[in-house]
Amino acid sequence: DISGFSPEVRVILQALKTYGMMVADNGSNWYVSGAPDLRWSDDDLHELGQVKGSDFEVVDSRYLRPDAIIIQAGGAAALREGQTFTRAGSFVDDGSGATQWRATVDYGAGQGAQPLTLADDHSFSLAHRYAVAGAYVAKVTVAAQGGTGATATARFALAVRDVAPRVVALRKATVSRGVAFRRRIVFTDPGADKWRTVVAWGDGSARSSRSVGRVHTFLVRHAFRRDGVFTVAVRVFDRPVRLGRPRRVPHLADAASGPAFTAAAGILHRAAFGPREAVSAKALASAKLRREPLDPRANPVAKAASWLRDNL
């Protein structure tokens, strides 16, 4: 009931009741904007503040077209690689005059559009297994067969997260020096990736690296040249990665070559010297060993800072 408002405001409110208004996603909350004009009375316009959001009725403008097909396929979703995405959907067609419809679905994974079965109640079911991590856009299309021949398309995004491969636990082994040690490695990964393996033998020798294609098993072989107890580390990667170790950094122990240490040392090294390609060999070779022993009672933070300063 707008009878209690001033004449000028009643004109605006009647226009809103008759023609509606657009809802924007920017600006202040429930703020009605209009063209400025000196003929408006600001005091009268302030009466619009008495209108509440609950006084309005939301209208989906898609239904204002009599021949429109409205598809309800849901919004964005997230899942892990190897999982099967499932969802129920439906569509409404009250104006095209058609009695039959044809539907297709494109899951965005490279297979293109596929026929989609429609039930008598205009519902449908979506199901697709995403074997590779990535961002996908699925598309459902419904076309009326006859009548106005209306067609509608609904899209929604899918984020498929990567799942890291897992190596099956290895048992201990005893091998004679100089005799080739062989072991078949098995790993699991729900995705259809291409994997690369890196084996660190723990005896100071070079790491072994190879591509294993799309199989989940590979054979490793190595001959240990000295006696000792060694920890063999097997890593499997399903994404392109760069493995390295700090180079041209004087006095850095060979044992400190793990990926985490390498990354941390590289960041600190860049902060101290800049990009490696911009540093001269003379500057890199200028670091000196500490000549006096570090006080064992020193603060742990001071010890760490001293070590980083002397070795990086």
Sequence and secondary structure as in RCSB ss.txt:
>XXXX:A:sequence
DISGFSPEVRVILQALKTYGMMVADNGSNWYVSGAPDLRWSDDDLHELGQVKGSDFEVVDSRYLRPDAIIIQAGG
AAALREGQTFTRAGSFVDDGSGATQWRATVDYGAGQGAQPLTLADDHSFSLAHRYAVAGAYVAKVTVAAQGGTGA
TATARFALAVRDVAPRVVALRKATVSRGVAFRRRIVFTDPGADKWRTVVAWGDGSARSSRSVGRVHTFLVRHAFR
RDGVFTVAVRVFDRPVRLGRPRRVPHLADAASGPAFTAAAGILHRAAFGPREAVSAKALASAKLRREPLDPRANP
VAKAASWLRDNL
>XXXX:A:secstr
  TTS HHHHHHHHHHHHH     SSSSTT       TTS HHHHGGGGG  GGGS    GGGGSTT EEEE   
 EEEETT EEEEEEEEEESSS  SEEEEEEE SSSS  EEE   TTSEEEEEEE  S EEEEEEEEEEEESTT  
EEEEEEEEEEE    EE         TTSEEEEEEEEE SS   EEEEEE SSSS  EEEEEET SEEEEEEE  
S S    EEEEESS        S TT  TT   HHHHHHHHHHHHHHH  GGGS HHHHTT     S   TTS H
HHHHHHHHHHH 
